[in-house]
């Protein structure tokens, strides 16, 4: 068996992960790209509003997908392209969650997938202050020009996985995971007709029932020093393959959610939230509209500057934008 897999990337219309509006797919055989596909689509009914923040990121508007098939109608083609492949995604918890939630709210069953998260592998195999897709792609030698174009992002994800396999002298996904001492993650098949729905879908369905197809509530900006709140204990039963599991997380800057809520959500996924950057810190989540490119421009908080100093001294620490964090915790 060679280095065979399909890389996938979704863009969503709003904060609910089950609102896909675009997907890109890159098929790899023997460590080489052999086929690509991409689609625009309408998100599922009652979850198809386009929020300003999402449109600002990917540029896709409701008018761009008008008349396109809905995700549930298009998934047979997406699934046929994937076939029985291992799926690779940069922050796989999000993209596998898009498939699950998108099908759940469409009332459709979904297949099982083995999958690879290139964020997790980037942390293991590179030494980057940000493992966001543009930084990891640059390290892999596949620079990303149009980030958040689903087809290009899927291609970059494939390039990262090919590069990491080569650096570890692995000729297959199985060899790579064996060499790193990791277990390949797996998402079980599901059927919303009789299986319990995911938490993200239950929340979205409850919101749609209460207020119809309306944008998610965004908290107003509150001036002053953000309330830190308590530091909850990590959930010992969280999924070990999640990119926040086992991380020590600190928050800085103004977030769209209260810091205590951000801490609770990260702890639910197995992270240990703390209130200041120390030698234990492995992840810093930066608000105030920060994006990874700001690491190069110097638009940083004091905590972020401290992280850069620690990273330069060899501490394995990573900076996340709030958007990346929200993807990791489900939107």
Secondary structure, DSSP 8 states (H G I E B T S, - for coil): --S-EEEEEEEESSSSTT-EEEEEEEEEETTEEEEEEEEE-B--TTS----HHHHHHH---HHHHTTS-BHHHHHHHHHHHHTT--EEETTHHHHHHHHHHHHHTTT--B--EEEEEHHHHHHHH---S--SHHHHHHHHT---SSTT-HHHHHHHHHHHHHHHHHHTT-SSHHHHHHHHT---EEE--B-TTTS---HHHHHHHHHHHHH-S----------SS----------TTS-TTSTTTT-EEEEES--SS-HHHHHHHHHHTT-EEESS--TT--EEEE-TT--TTHHHHT---HHHHHHHHHHHTT---EEEEHHHHHHHTT-
